[in-house]
Amino acid sequence: MDMLVLHYTGMADAQGAIARLTDPRSEVSAHYLVDREGEVFALVSEDRRAWHAGQSSWHAQTDLNSRSIGVEIDHPGHDGGNPIFPAVQIEVVIALCRDVVSRLSIPAVRVLAHSDIAPLRKQDPGERFPWDRLHRAGIGHFVTPAPWSDGPSLAGGDGGPKVQELQASLSAYGYEIEATGFYGEETRSVVIAFQRHFRPERVDGIADPSTQATLQALRAALTPP
């Protein structure tokens, strides 16, 4: 396993989520679940495949269930009002993730959101999830987002070299996106996924100057000095 994928359950409570995740008929499972009080439930052994990623891709790799640890976080999701994650829950998520990435030597750039690997289908764990806190604890790849400002932006319907450059940059970071030069619904969905993880101040699918600058800073941080 060389990847860690974080999800929210999108359900009313942990009991219902555990019941679903352990029911073979649901065809969905995860290695761990962390409830809102900070209790950890180990559901699938780490050496076994769990069915949490679904149809997904990262750096052109597919079948991510076969190479990733899935952590479900008890949270009602966007349909449930998208509340803030409880502090005690996040503390436990951090401890669990730190343990997993340390033992399995998972690179920071492969600690991802479900929405990163399936941007056309998924939006979890969402823009309320504190990726910055995880990064301060040594988990995941992150940079301080460039502050939002009005300025030249790329959005739905745009086309040309600048759109192609944006798409190529998102693809180089890992997202599944073709550099067509046209800003269609696929590009908008990928930009939304990027914003949810790396620039959550404003999630609108518009590649504004802040979004573009944050993406470039993330890529620059991967390049040795």
N, C-alpha and C positions, 0 to 999 in steps of 0.2 A: 504494500500500500504506500503510495507516494503523494497522496492528496487528502485534504480534509475539507469537507463541504458542510456548511452550516445552513440549517433550515429553521423556519418556524413551523409549528404544527398546524396553525390556522384552525384550531378547534377550541371548543368552549373550555375544556379542562384536560388535565394530564391523563386522567383515568380513561376518558374516551379515546385519546390519542394512543395510549398504550394498547388498548383493546384493538384498535385498528391496525397498529404496527405489528401486532403479534398474531393477527388473524391471517392464515394463509390465503383465504379467499380474497383479501384486499389487494394482494400482490404488491404490497409496499412494506418496507421495513427499514430500520436504521440500527446502527450499532449502539447508540446511546440516546437517551432522552433526559433532559434536565427540566424539572418542574419549576413552578414559580417560587417555591420555597427553597430551592437550591438542592433538592434531592436528585441524585443521579441514578438512573435505571439503565443497567447494561442489558441490552435486548438481543444483540447478535455478537458472537465472538469476533474479535478483530481479524482473525485469520479466515473468516468466511465472508462471502459476498452478501451485501445487504442491498435491497431494492429501493434506494432512496434518490438516486440521481435521474433515473428515467432517460429519455432521449436527450442527450447532452453532448457537449464538445468543449474542449479547451486545448489550445495549441494544436488543433487538427486531430487530437486524440478523441476517440469515441469509446463507448462501452465503459464509462467512468465508474460504473458500479464495481467493476472488477479491480479497480485500483484506488478506491477512495474509502475513507472512513466517513460515515454520515452521522452528524449530531443534530437531533431534533430538539428545538427549544420550545417549551410550552408557552404558547402565545396565541391570542385569538386572531392575529393577522389583520390585514387591511379590511377585510369584511367585518371584523369584530371591533373596528374603531382604531386599530393600529396604536395601542397605548405604549407608553415607555416601558422598557423591560425593567423589572425590579432589580435593584442594586445587588441584592443577595444572590439572585439568579445569575447575573453577569459575573460576579466574583467566582462562582462555581464553574461557569462556562470557561472562564479564563484558566482556572486551575486544571480543568479537564483537558482543554486544548493544549496547554503547556506540556502536560504529561504525554499526550498523544504525539505531538510533533517532535518532542524530545526523544521518545523511545523509538519512533519510526523514522526519524531524520527527515521529516517532511519539510521541504523548503518553504520559506515565508511566502513566496509568490504562488504557492499551490495551496494556500488556505483561502478558500473561496466561498462566495455566496451561491446558493442554488440559482439565483437569478443571473449570476455571471456565466454559468455553464449552460443555462437554458433560458436565454433572455426573451425569447418569443413566447414562452409558456409560463414562466415563474417570476414572482416578485419578492420572494422571501430570502433572507429574514427581514428585508426592507430597510428603508432609510432611517428608521428609529434605532436600528442596531448599532451599538457603539464600537465600530471598527477601530476608531482612534484609541480607545481604552485598551483593546486587545493588542494593538501595535505597541503601546507604551509598556505592555507587559511582555513584549518580545514575541508576539504572535502575529503573523501576517505581514504583508507588504502594504505600506501606507505612507503618504506624505501629507503635510498640512495642505488642505485644499486652498487653491487661489480664491480670494474673496470674490463674490459675484459682483459684476459691474456690467452696465449696459455697454454695448459695443458691437462690432461686426460679428455676426453669428451665422451659423449654418443650420438650416431647418428643412422640414418636409417640403419637397418639390424643388429644392436647390440642386444644382448639378455643376460639374466641372472639376478642374484639377484640385481645388481646395477640398471638395467633398471626397475625392478619391484619396487624397493625402490623409484625411481624417480616418477614413475606413481602413487604410493600410496601417495606420498607427494603432488603431484598436485591434486589428488582426495581429500585429506584431506583439502586442501585449498579451494576447491569448484568446480574445473573443472570436467566435465564429461569425465572420462577416466577409463578404466579397467586396473588393475594391472596384465597384462598378462606375463610380463617379456620379451616381444619382442617389439623392437623399430620400429614400422611400421608407416604408413602414419597418422594414428590417433594421435599417440604420437607426431610425428613431427608437426602436425597442432596445437596441444595444446601447445607445447613448443613455437611455433611462436606466438600464442595468448598471452602467458605469457610474452614473450620478448617485444611484442608491448606495453604492458601496464607497465611492471615493469623493463625491462632492454632494452630500445630502442636503445642503442648504436649500437647493432649488432643483426639484426633480420634474422636468418638463419635456425632456427629449430634444431640447434645443442645444446645439453645441455652441454655447456662448463662449466669450473669451476665457472665463474661469474654467469651464469644462476642458477646453483645449489646453490651457496652461497646466492644469492638474495632470492631464494625461501625459503631456510632455515631461513633466517633473517626475512622474512615476517611471517613465521609460529611462530618463536620465539617471535615476537612482539605481538602475540595474546595470549601468555601464561603469566598469572600474575606472577610477581616476587615472 
